[in-house]
């Protein structure tokens, strides 16, 4: 067992790596910049966590998702690995303490949002850290060709000048060939170095079901399968509605979205992971950190915005390599809805600017002020005050974020935190002089560790139960100790927040590139058309469509998607079918033939030849004009 396998066994309990993991680790350990393209569930985190543990120093992990940071930090801490996270919305004092711990406190992993790496405080501190690796998660965000472009990712390459000898490991689950090239160029790889795991999932059956009554389909299918599954919908309200509908039909179900408080989310997730809840109905917020292997089905009720998003979400099924199904429910109304999304997702530039100015007025920010300021943001209240459509507000804010004017958090219900600012000697003196606080301080010290060296999450309700009092009394004590400068106390934050990354600008100075706007809109429409093509196609293997989209050359038919199953009904083997197909293509390449002449030109069983010809006619691969057959030259896709 080599040293990497020893680390894998010690911390994760596995004796062997999955395909490509050790190759990526060896590349990183040889100080090579590396891009790892691995589908959802491929074990990306292991590829930077193991080499970081094998070397002296700290690994910096850049990721845009606060919830993902917190999940991974928590998982590492459970394994007694020192890790912490820095993200937008933390106080200056929190950030300074965290960065000092990265220099002096033996921290092995620092998770950080891309916006924070451009700050002066980080730039000054990182030069004093013993950094062994930079891991860039969701690396597709660096490319304007990607489906989730974030300008803040373009600043990552600046780390080359601050810590020049440290290798980069870029990771993503979904990237088309243009994005793969773009990632390596934007991160200034010294040499192109790609490790790519095939996107093929042989155990996953991709199915499109064209049904008008989606609710009936859910009941019939979920009852029949009676195993663990996920149902994805587009909005929060729908998660609860569908879950309640399933429960009414005696199906064990729950719902999940980002608006739930953290304890509720954790409880729901744990109930589902343990099998107490069979089906989770969720928005795309459900998935980060989900490592449940026995998911037998993933059903999408609504069309996702892209093949990338669909592939990633569908890929949460069958991670145990046993058979699973990824089902997309589709009907004619879905095409109308997804086309309307373009208008909603791309408000006019004039409206984006109006929402920006209304936002600044809402927070009472003067022109030239507000830079670096953070505000709790309740979108429904803002919409009511300024009479904007909620979806248009959200889309405008996302666009303003991409242009670098604001940061819109993805976090809800962040935990309360405390840090003892008084040292132990001064604290002891305070306890003697203020006996009424003594028992409460002792309770804090018994309940939590690390209070003098870092900010620690606390639970006011738990403290209230332990003291047999109510939570208002706990708040009173915490705020009193804060006033006395014994602790820093950051209360629970229940709402998402907005940070102004630039000072407030007037309309003339607020520049939104028409070129960028047009390019992103065009790319969005291309991605919508790709998912519509996937949903509407009836004659090409679903797996082939997905694999071709991600640039895999000449993929084989999967044999078990809905298209392949219809073709399998011909009672011909793949070999027999393909053999006859090639003969038909040759015969019709430059000729127009009658059915009899075509059958006679093929040296095979006549019944089999007629079966294949009929299938090709039904699927518009060959066409019949005035009694003569010809190859449909507009159908260029592989069968």
N, C-alpha and C positions, 0 to 999 in steps of 0.2 A: 504494500500500500504506500503510494507516494505521499508527499507532504500535503498536497491539495486534497487528496482523498481523506487524509487524516483530519483535516479541517472540516471537510464536508460531513464526515461521520460524527465528529465531536459536537458540532453546533446544529446540524440539521438531521442527523440520524440516517443519512443515506451513505451507502458504501461505494456507489458508482455514479458517475456523472451521466447526464443525458447527452444525446447526440449534439456535437459541436461545442458543448460547454467547456470541456477541457482544452480544446483547440483555441478558443477565444482567450481563456485564462493564460495559456502559454504565450500567445501573441502579446498580451498585455505585460506579462512578466519579462518579455524580451524587449520591453520599452517601445513597442510599436503602437502608433495610433491605429485604432481598430473600430470598424463599424460592424455591429452585430444586428442582423435582421432576423428576428425570431418571432413567430406568431404568438398570439396570446396563449399563455400556459406553457411556453417553452422554457421557462426558468431563467429569464434574463437577469434577475437580481443576483443570482448565484455567481454570474460571470464577473461581477465587480466586487462582490462581498468576499469571495474566497481569496482572490489575489491581494486585496487590501489587508486581509487578516494575515496573509503569508509574508507581508513586508512591514518594516518599521514605518510608523507615521500614520497619517490620516488620509482617508479617501473623501473627496468632496463630490457629492451627488447633486446634480442640478436637475430639478423637476418643477413643472409649473403648477402642480396640483397639491394644495395644502393637505387635503384629506389623505392623499397617497403618502406624503411625507410622514404625517403623524402615524399612519398605519405601519409603515416600514420601521420607523424609529421604535415604536412600541414593540414590534416583533423582535428587533435586535436586542432591545433591553431585556426582554423575557429570556433571551439566551445569554444574558450576562455580558453582552457586548456594548461598550459605551458609545452611545449615539445621541445626537440631538439635531434639532431643525431650526432654521432661521427663515422667516418668511415675512411678507408684507403684512403690516398691522401690528407687529411686535413693537414694544416701546424701545427707545434708544438704550435705556439701561439694561433691558433684557438682552438686546443684541450685543452690547459690549461685554456683558458677563459670559454669554455663550461663546463669543469669539476668543475671549481670554482663556476659557476652558479648552478651546481647540488648540491653543498654543501651549498651555501649561498643564492641562488636566487629563491627559492621556485619552482623549476622545478618538475613537477609530473611524467614525462616520459623521460627517456634517452634511445634512440635507439642506439645500438652500434654493430659494426661488431665483429665476434668472434675473429678475429686477434688482435683487440685492447685490449681485456680483459687480454691478456698475457703480455702487456707492463708494464714497471715499473711505468710510470706516472699514469696509471689507477689503478694499485695495491695499490699505495700509497694514492691516493685520495679516492678510494671507501670505505676505512675503516672509512672515516670521513663523509660519506653520511648516511642519515637516510633511509636505503633501506627497503621497505616493501614487495617487491616481485621480484623474478627473473623470467621473462617469456622467454622461449626459443622457438622461432618460427622456422619452418622447422626442427623440432627436429630429423627427419629421417637422417639428414646430419651427425649425430654422429655415425651412424652404417655403418660398411663396407658392411653389407648386404643390405643397402639402395641403392637407385638408384642415389644418389647425395652425396656420402661420402666426407666430408671435415675434414681433420685432425685437423684443428683449433678448431673444436667443442669439441675435447677431453680435451681441457684446461678449459672448462666451470666448471667442477667439482672442480677445484682449488679454486673457489669462496667460497666453503664450509668452507675453513680455514680462509678466510678473513672476511666473514660475516656469521658466522655459524648458526645463528638462523633464517635465512631468507628462507622461502619455495621456492621451484622450481615449476613452472608450464610449462611443456613441451607440445608443440602443433604441430600437423602435420595433414595433410589432407589425406596422403597415407602412409600406413605402413603394410607390411606383418607381420605375427605373430613373426617371428624371430627378426624383427626390433623393434617391440613393447617391447619385452623382453630386447633387447640390449640397447634401450634408457634408461630404468629404471636402468639397471646395470651400464652403463657408467656415468650416472648422479648421481650415488650413492644414489638412493632413500633409505630412511630408511626402507620403506615398500612399496611393490608393490601396486599401486593405479591407476587403469585405468578406465577412463570414455570413453566409446566407443559408438558413434552413428552409427547405421547401415549404410552401404554404399548403401543400396537400395534406388533407386530414382524411385518411382512408376509412376511419371508423365513423366519420360524421356524414350522414345523409342529408344533403341540401334539398329541401322541398319547397315548391311554391304552390300554394293552394288558392285557387281563384274561387272565392266564396263570397256571397252577399251577406249571409248571416254569420258573422265572425263569432258571435257569442255561442251560437249552437255548436260551431266547430270546436270551440274551446272545451265545452262540456263533454262532447262525444270523445274527443281525443285524450284529454287529461284523465278522464275516468278510465279509459281503455289502458293507458300507459301506467297510471297509478304509481309513478315514481317521482323522484325529485326533478324539479324543473324551474325555469325562469320564463316569465312572460314580460316582454318589453313593450311599453307604451310611451307616448310622446310627452304627456303632461301629468302633473302631480294629482290633479283631481281624478283623472282616469285610473290611476293606480288603485285608489280606494274603491272606486265604483266597480272595477273588474274583480277585485279581491272579494268584495261583499257579494257580488254575483256568484262567484265560485263557491263561497261558503254556503250560500242559500241552496246550492246543489250538493251539499255535503262533501265538498272538496277542501282539504286542509290548505289554507291560503293566508297570506299576509301581504302588506304593501310596503313600499320603500321609496323614499325620495330625499333629496338633499335638504328639504325644509324641516325635516323632523329633528328633534333635539338629539344630541349625541348618545345619550343613554338609551333612548328609544331605538335609534338606529342599531346600536350594538346589540341590544336585546333581540330585535327582529332578525338580525344577521346570524346571531348565535343559535336561535331557535331553528332557523332554516338549515344551518350547517350541521346541526346535530340530528336533523331528520324529524324533529317534532313538528315543523311546518314543512309541508310537501312542496308547495308552489309559492314563489315570490313574484309578485307583480310589481314592476319597478320602472323608473325612468333610467336613463343611461348613467345616472349617478351610482347605480348598483353594479359593482364589478371590480372596482379597485381593491386589490388585496384579497379578492375572492379566490380561495384555493380549494374549493370543494371539488372533488374529482368525479363524483358519481352523478353528475347532472345528466339526465337522460334526454331532456329536450329543452330547446330554447325557441320560443315562439315570438315573432314580431307581429304585433297587431297592426302597427303603423309602419310606413316606409321610412327607413333612416335617410339621412341626407346624403349618404355616400356609401360606396362599396367598402371603403376603409372602415367606416363605423360599423357597418353590418358584419363584416368579417370578424372584427374584434369581438363584438358582442356574441355573435353566433358561436365563436370559438371557445366560449365558456362551457360548452357542452362536451361531454365525453373525454375529459382529461385523463381518465383512467384507461384510455385506449380501447374501451369497450364501445359497442354500438350506441350511437346517440343520433338525434335528429335536430336539424336546424330548419325551422319552418317559417316562411314568410307568407302572411295572409294578405291577399291583394284582390281588389276589385276596381271597377272603372272610376269610382269616386276618389280613390287614392291618387290617381293621376292628376285630377283637378286640384286636390289639396296640396300635393307636393309642388305643383306649378305655381300655386298662390304663394308658397313659402318664399319664392324669390323676391317678390315685392315686399314681404314682411321683413326678410333678412337684410334687404338692401334699401332702407329708407332713402329718400332723396338727400343729397348733401345739405340742402337748405334746412331740412328737418333735423339732421344730425347736429348742425350748428345751433339750431333753436333749442334742442334738448340740452346741449352743453351749457348754454347761457342760463337756461331755466335751472339747471342743476346747481350752477354757481350761485344763483340768486336764492335757491332753496336753502343752501348752507351759509348764506350771507357772506360770500367771499368777495372782497373788493378786487377790482382790476389790478393786476400786478402782485396779488397776494395768493395765499393758499398752497404754495408749493410744499410738498411733503406732508400736508395735513390729511388726517384720516377721519372719516365720518361714518357713523352707522347709517345704513340706507334701507328704508322700507319702500320698495318700488310701488306698492299699491297706494301709499300715502302721497308719494310724489306724483303719480299719475292723476290722482284725484285733485290735487292742488293745481296742476297745470294742464289738465284735460288732454293728456297724450295717451295714445294706445299703449298698453303695457308691453306688447310684443315689439312695437316700434322702439320703445324706450330701451328695452334689453338689447336689441340689435344695434341701436345707435351707440350704446355704451360699449359694446364689444368692439365696434369700429373705432371709437375714440381710444380704446385700450390698444388696438393694433397700431394706431397712429402715434402712440406713446404719450398721450395727454393724461390718462388716468389709469388706475388699476382697479378692476372690479374683482373682489375676492370670491372664491368658490366655497368659502367656509361659513358655516352656520354654527351657532352654539359652541364657541370655543370655551374650554374649561377655565375656571378661576385658577389663579396662580399666586404664590407668595414667594418672597425671598427675604431672608433675614439680613438687614443692612447693618445692624449692630453686631459687633464681634462677640465672642462668647463671654469675655470678661465684662464688657459693658452691659451685656444682657443679664448677667448674674447680678450686677449692681442694680439694674432696673427692677429685677424681680424682688430684691430685698426691699427696695424703696417703694414698690407698688404691689403690695401683696394681693390685691384684688385681681391682678392679671397673671399671677404666678401659676395657678392651676391650668389656665387656658394655654399659656406658653408651653407648659410641660406636656399638655395634650397634643399640641402641634408637633413637638419634638418626638413624642412617642409614635405619632401616627405617620410621619413622613421623614424620609432621609434626604440628605443633600441640600437642606434648606439654606445653609451658609454659603454654598458654592454655586448654586444655580437657582433659577425659578422652577418651582415644583407645583404640579397640578394638585389642587385640593378640592374636596367636595364638602360644601357647607352643610348640606343635609346630613351627611355621614357624621360630621362633627357634632351636629345638633343631637343626633340619636345617641352618640357616645356620652354626651353631657346631660342627657335627659331634659333637654330644653328645646326651644323653637329656633328656627333658622334666623329670625330677626335678631336674636341675642348674639348669635355667631357673627352676623354682619357688623353689629355694634362693636364687638371686641376687635374684629379685624381692622375696621376703620379707625378705631381708637389707637391701635398699635401702629397703624400707618401714620397717623397724625403725630404720634410720639417719635416717629422716625426709627422705630424698632424693626419694622418690616416694610417692604414694598408689597402692596396688595393690588392685583389686577382682577376685578370682578368678572364673572361670566359675561360673555358677549353673546347675545341671542340673535343678532341680525348680521347679515353680510355687511361689508363695508366698502367704501370707495376711498381711494387715496388719489389726491391730485399730484401727479408727478412733475407738472410744470405750473408756473404761476398762471392765474386766470388771464386769458387773452380776450381782446375784443374780436368781433366777427372778421375784420379785415386781416388780423394777425393769426387767426385760427386757420391754419392751412391744412386742408384735406386734399390730398393728391387725387385729381380726377383720373389720372392714369392708373394709380393703384386701385381705386374704386372700381374702374371698368375691368381691370384685369381680374380682380377677386370675384366680381360678379360673373364674369365669363367662366372662370374656373368652377364656380359653384354650379352654374348651369350644366357644365360638362359632367360634373359628378352626379347631379340629379339625373341626367340622361343615361348615365352608366347604370344607376340603380334601377331606373325604369326599364332599360334593356334587359337587365337580369330578371326582373319580375315578369316581363311580357314575353320573353323568349320561350318558344315551345319546341324547338328542334335542336338545341345545343345543350350538351351536358352542363349542369349548373357548376360543377367543380371546374370544368374547362373555362367557363366564362370568368370565374374568380381568379384562377391561376394565370390566365392570359392577361387579365387586367394588371396583375402584379409582375408581369414581364417574364413569366416562365414559358420557355419555348416548347411548342408542340406537346402540351399536356395530354395525357390519356383520359379517356372516359372513366368516370368513377364506377359506373355500373349499378349504382343504387340511388341516384337522385330520381325525381319524378320523371324527367325526360328519358333517362336511361331505362327506367323500369318499363316505360311504354314501349321502348325499342326492344327490350328483352322479351316482350310478349310475342315477338315474331318467331320465337322458338328457334332462333339461330344463334350460334356462338358468336362472340366478337370476331374471332378469326374468320368464320364463314361469311359473316356480314361484310367485313372490311375487304375480303378477297373479291366478293361479288361487286362491291361498291367501286373498287379500283377498275374493274373490267368495264363497268357501266360508264365511268368517267372517261376512260380511254375511247370507248366506242362513240361517245357523244361529244368528244372534245372538238371535233371539226365537222360533225355530221348531224343531220336531223333525221331521225329514224322512226319508223312505226314501232309499236310495241312488239309485234311479231319479229320484225327484223332485229330489234335490239336483243330480244330473248335468244334468237338464233346466233347472234354474234358472241354470246357468252357461253363459254364451255363449262356449263355446270347444270345441275338439276333445274329443270324449267320452273317447277313450283317455287323453289327457293329464289330464283331470279325474279319471278313475278312478285313475290312477297317483298323483296327489297325495292323493286321499282315502285310498287304501290306506296311503300313508306316514304320514299323520296318525293313522290308526287304529293302526298298528304302534307309533307313538311316543306313544300315549295323549293326543294333542292333541284328537281327537274320540272320543266314546264311543258305543257302540251298545247301546240298551236296547229290548227287545221289537221288534226290527226297525227301530227309528228311530234316526237319528243326531242327536247334539247336541254343541255345543261344550263341551269340558271346562273349566268355569270355574275349577277349581283350578289349571290350568296357565296361569299368567299371564306366564311368561317369553317374551321375544322369540324367535321361531324363527330 
